[in-house]
Amino acid sequence: MLQASVSRFFIEHSKDWGIGSMILVDDVFVPTDLKSAQIWISFSPRSEKMETIWFERITKNQKELDSYLYKNVEMRRIPKLSLKLSDPDKTFKLFDIFGTLGGHENQSSSDFNDPTEE
């Protein structure tokens, strides 16, 4: 729920902040006490020259994000946010791995040999 709300916020505000890429919310980690949340973001398409500048723009506007979440998210407690810049090389490697794993879901059970039938 928190990840979707943060993503929606970034979609609505990224152009206002002059960010020329889509902001991806790669991961959100919230401990069970809900006191804090780490939000890992990256940009697509990636621009090595601009991502540090864009990330600084986002962190400067973090109060807007906090306010948005207080108004739009129904949680017992809104955590204190800590924004982190993801390592894009690791992120995209994970997407490749997940894509490979996801390809196996489409195979029917008849594609596999049952060793008990031989």
trRosetta pair geometry for C-beta under 8 A, 3 or more apart (Angstrom, degrees):
i j d omega theta_ij theta_ji phi_ij phi_ji
1 4 6.0 -56 -149 36 28 109
1 5 6.5 24 155 -16 62 109
1 73 6.6 123 143 -146 106 103
1 75 7.3 159 102 -71 133 104
2 5 5.8 -59 -149 38 31 110
2 6 6.2 29 156 -18 67 107
2 28 5.4 -174 96 161 111 159
2 30 6.4 101 26 -43 159 143
2 37 6.4 -118 162 -143 156 158
2 69 7.5 26 -138 -136 83 124
2 73 6.6 47 -101 -140 65 151
2 75 7.3 23 -72 -60 99 146
2 79 7.7 5 -123 27 152 113
3 6 5.9 -56 -146 37 29 109
3 7 6.3 31 155 -20 63 108
3 25 5.3 167 -160 124 82 136
3 27 7.9 -59 -109 -163 127 21
3 28 4.4 -147 -76 1 93 135
3 39 7.9 165 -107 -128 68 96
4 7 5.7 -55 -147 37 29 113
4 8 6.3 32 154 -21 64 106
5 8 5.6 -51 -147 34 31 112
5 9 6.4 35 152 -21 63 104
5 68 7.5 167 165 129 101 102
5 69 6.0 100 132 -112 135 81
5 72 6.0 161 -146 107 120 114
5 73 5.0 -19 -89 -77 173 112
6 9 5.6 -52 -151 34 33 115
6 10 6.5 31 152 -18 65 104
6 25 5.2 113 98 -99 114 150
6 28 7.0 149 21 -83 145 133
6 39 5.9 -149 -160 -139 167 144
6 65 6.9 34 -129 -160 82 117
6 69 7.4 2 -76 -80 74 114
7 10 5.8 -56 -150 36 31 109
7 11 6.5 35 152 -22 65 104
7 23 7.8 -173 -134 98 59 91
7 25 4.7 -107 -73 10 88 128
8 11 5.7 -52 -150 32 32 114
8 12 6.5 27 154 -15 64 109
9 12 5.9 -64 -152 40 29 109
9 13 6.1 -9 164 8 67 119
9 64 7.9 156 -174 124 120 92
9 65 5.6 103 145 -123 155 80
9 68 4.9 116 -111 117 125 160
9 69 7.6 -46 -53 -55 148 78
10 13 6.3 -76 -134 52 26 90
10 14 5.5 43 173 -52 70 105
10 23 4.0 -106 175 74 137 132
10 25 7.0 170 8 -45 145 101
10 41 7.7 165 -96 -130 156 136
10 58 7.7 -1 -115 -123 103 119
11 14 6.7 -29 -124 3 17 112
11 22 7.9 5 -102 -146 75 87
11 23 7.7 -136 -60 49 48 96
13 16 5.1 -58 -160 38 62 118
13 17 6.1 48 149 -15 86 108
13 61 7.1 -172 154 140 141 150
13 64 6.8 138 -125 124 161 140
14 17 6.0 -68 -153 43 32 105
14 19 4.3 -80 -172 64 88 120
14 21 7.9 -100 178 77 138 46
14 22 7.3 104 98 -130 176 37
14 23 5.3 -168 -91 -9 131 113
15 18 7.6 47 -175 -71 35 23
15 19 7.1 -94 -74 51 27 74
17 54 7.8 99 122 -147 117 71
17 57 4.7 130 173 155 118 126
17 58 7.0 84 155 -75 167 56
17 61 6.1 -100 -95 -11 131 154
18 57 6.8 -131 60 -131 91 162
19 23 6.5 19 135 -52 153 105
19 43 7.5 -132 -178 -121 112 123
19 54 4.8 88 -123 -139 101 110
19 57 6.3 -167 -64 81 101 143
19 58 7.5 42 -71 -58 145 94
20 47 7.5 26 78 -2 108 148
20 50 7.0 -29 45 156 107 165
20 54 7.9 -113 30 -88 66 128
21 43 4.0 67 104 -179 142 107
21 44 6.0 154 179 67 109 24
21 45 5.8 -121 -124 54 111 49
21 46 7.2 77 -140 -87 159 26
21 47 6.5 -161 -44 3 135 103
21 50 7.5 143 -8 98 120 130
21 51 8.0 -25 36 -92 150 78
21 54 6.9 -28 39 -109 107 169
22 43 6.9 144 72 -158 47 60
22 44 5.1 -27 62 67 100 83
23 41 5.8 -12 -175 -168 94 125
23 42 8.0 153 -159 80 52 32
23 43 6.2 -33 -104 -101 51 71
23 54 7.8 -165 -90 158 99 124
23 58 7.1 128 -123 -92 144 137
24 41 6.3 148 78 -159 54 66
24 42 4.9 -19 61 65 110 79
24 43 6.8 -175 12 -89 90 17
24 44 5.6 53 -33 -2 123 109
24 86 7.8 -58 89 29 103 142
24 91 7.8 121 102 175 139 150
25 28 6.6 6 168 -47 114 100
25 39 6.3 -47 -144 -170 100 100
25 40 7.4 106 -169 75 55 55
25 41 5.7 -35 -103 -100 50 82
26 40 4.6 -62 66 107 104 101
26 41 6.4 167 5 -110 89 22
26 42 5.5 53 -42 3 124 103
26 86 4.6 50 20 -68 155 157
26 91 5.3 -78 -126 -122 142 125
27 38 7.8 4 108 107 94 93
27 39 7.8 176 90 -151 52 39
27 40 4.3 17 52 42 88 122
27 86 7.4 118 19 -93 97 123
28 37 6.1 -5 -171 -177 94 111
28 38 7.2 164 -154 84 45 54
28 39 5.3 -4 -108 -107 83 71
28 40 7.4 -148 -70 21 39 75
29 37 6.8 161 80 -158 49 59
29 38 4.5 2 52 52 102 101
29 40 7.8 50 -5 -15 96 104
30 34 6.3 18 174 -111 112 57
30 36 7.5 -175 -134 95 61 48
30 37 4.5 -16 -92 -106 87 94
30 79 5.8 -158 -132 -23 104 159
31 34 7.2 -130 81 -42 68 26
31 35 6.8 -18 65 37 115 84
31 36 6.6 37 20 56 108 84
34 37 8.0 -4 -153 -55 53 97
34 75 6.8 -179 -153 160 139 123
34 76 6.4 117 58 73 172 100
34 77 4.4 123 119 70 128 110
34 79 5.2 -129 179 -70 61 97
35 77 7.3 -14 -83 126 43 141
35 79 6.0 67 112 -132 16 87
35 80 6.5 -9 157 16 63 99
36 79 5.1 104 -158 -177 6 112
36 80 4.9 -33 -108 62 70 88
36 81 7.7 153 -162 -86 63 18
36 82 6.3 17 -177 -8 108 111
37 79 3.9 111 -20 92 99 140
37 80 7.2 169 20 74 72 40
37 81 5.4 -27 68 -108 98 62
37 82 6.9 -180 87 26 46 75
38 82 5.0 -31 -105 74 65 105
38 84 5.8 12 -174 -5 97 126
39 81 5.9 -8 0 -159 120 103
39 82 7.0 161 19 77 72 49
39 83 5.3 -30 70 -109 100 61
39 84 6.8 164 79 24 45 77
40 84 4.9 -31 -101 78 67 105
40 85 7.7 40 -154 148 66 6
40 86 4.5 82 169 -72 101 97
41 55 7.4 162 82 -113 115 91
41 58 7.1 -97 72 141 160 172
41 83 6.5 -15 8 -164 118 96
41 84 7.2 149 19 77 70 51
41 85 6.5 -46 70 -113 76 47
41 86 6.2 -153 81 -7 21 99
42 46 7.0 -30 170 -95 102 105
42 51 7.7 -18 -155 -142 62 131
42 85 7.1 93 -91 -168 61 65
42 86 4.2 -64 -53 56 103 117
42 88 5.0 132 -149 -91 135 87
42 91 5.4 -116 -16 13 160 172
43 46 5.5 123 85 -107 86 57
43 47 6.9 -51 106 24 138 76
43 50 7.7 -95 99 97 168 99
43 51 5.3 -156 20 -111 133 97
43 54 6.1 63 -74 87 146 156
43 88 7.8 -50 46 -86 66 130
46 51 6.6 -9 -159 -63 78 129
46 88 5.3 74 -107 -149 149 167
47 50 3.9 21 100 33 124 108
47 51 6.0 167 75 -39 65 79
48 51 6.3 -39 -130 10 25 112
49 53 7.9 -1 137 4 61 118
50 53 5.3 -66 -158 46 56 112
50 54 5.5 53 148 -23 88 107
51 54 5.6 -54 -141 40 33 111
51 55 6.0 37 158 -23 66 106
51 85 6.9 112 153 -154 110 130
51 88 7.9 -111 -107 -32 166 131
52 55 5.7 -52 -144 36 29 112
52 56 6.5 32 153 -20 62 104
52 85 7.7 -11 -100 -98 57 167
53 56 5.8 -55 -153 34 30 112
53 57 6.7 33 149 -21 63 103
54 57 5.5 -52 -153 32 35 114
54 58 6.6 36 150 -20 66 102
55 58 5.6 -51 -151 33 35 113
55 59 6.4 29 153 -15 67 105
55 83 7.5 174 -164 134 89 121
55 85 4.9 -23 -114 -80 151 120
56 59 5.8 -55 -144 40 33 107
56 60 6.3 37 154 -23 65 105
57 60 5.8 -54 -149 34 29 113
57 61 6.6 8 157 -1 63 112
58 61 6.1 -75 -153 49 29 98
58 62 7.1 63 146 -66 63 77
58 83 6.3 -160 121 175 115 163
59 62 5.4 -6 -157 -38 42 115
59 83 5.6 -152 -91 62 86 136
61 64 4.7 -23 174 24 88 121
61 65 6.8 95 123 -20 79 92
62 65 5.3 -50 -154 35 46 115
62 66 6.3 51 148 -22 72 100
62 81 6.5 -160 -166 84 113 123
62 83 6.4 -135 -101 -13 121 130
63 66 5.4 -47 -147 34 36 115
63 67 6.3 38 153 -19 65 105
64 67 5.7 -55 -149 37 30 112
64 68 6.3 35 152 -22 64 107
65 68 5.6 -53 -147 35 31 115
65 69 6.4 29 156 -18 65 105
65 81 6.7 -62 111 48 124 167
66 69 6.0 -59 -152 36 29 108
66 70 6.5 30 153 -20 64 105
66 78 7.4 116 -158 140 73 135
66 81 6.5 -145 -82 15 87 122
67 70 5.7 -53 -150 33 32 113
67 71 6.5 21 156 -11 64 110
68 71 6.1 -68 -152 42 28 105
68 72 5.8 -18 168 15 67 122
69 72 6.4 -77 -126 54 24 87
69 73 4.8 -15 -166 12 71 126
69 78 5.2 132 125 -146 113 129
69 81 7.8 139 3 -45 159 130
70 73 7.5 -23 -69 42 11 89
70 78 5.5 -85 -86 -17 67 166
73 78 6.4 113 76 -102 121 102
75 78 5.8 121 65 -77 120 57
86 90 7.3 -127 172 67 91 102
86 91 5.0 59 146 -55 133 130
87 90 4.3 53 90 16 109 111
87 91 6.6 168 85 -17 55 87
88 91 5.2 -54 -140 38 38 116
88 92 6.0 28 166 -13 72 106
89 92 6.5 -60 -145 41 24 100
89 93 6.4 27 154 -20 61 110
90 93 5.6 -57 -147 36 31 113
90 94 6.4 33 154 -21 65 104
91 94 5.9 -59 -157 33 29 110
91 95 6.7 29 148 -19 65 103
92 95 5.3 -43 -146 32 41 116
92 96 6.6 47 151 -21 65 99
93 96 5.6 -51 -154 33 34 114
93 97 6.6 34 148 -18 65 103
94 97 5.5 -52 -148 36 36 112
94 98 6.2 33 154 -17 68 105
95 98 5.8 -54 -144 40 31 109
95 99 6.2 35 154 -23 64 107
96 99 5.7 -55 -148 35 28 114
96 100 6.6 30 153 -19 63 104
97 100 5.8 -55 -153 34 32 111
97 101 6.4 26 152 -14 66 106
98 101 5.6 -55 -146 41 34 109
98 102 6.0 38 154 -24 67 108
99 102 5.6 -52 -142 35 29 114
99 103 6.8 41 154 -32 60 99
100 103 5.9 -48 -160 17 31 116
100 104 8.0 33 148 -21 56 96
101 104 6.2 -50 -171 19 43 112
102 105 5.8 -36 -168 6 51 117
103 106 6.5 -53 -170 24 46 108
104 107 5.8 -42 -164 13 52 116
107 111 4.6 -84 -178 45 105 154
107 112 7.5 87 139 -36 124 93
108 111 5.4 120 63 -14 66 98
109 112 6.2 -59 -167 35 50 104
113 117 7.4 -129 -177 54 75 113
113 118 7.3 37 168 -50 117 113
114 117 4.5 72 82 -3 103 110
114 118 7.8 -176 94 -19 61 80
115 118 6.0 -45 -159 16 45 115
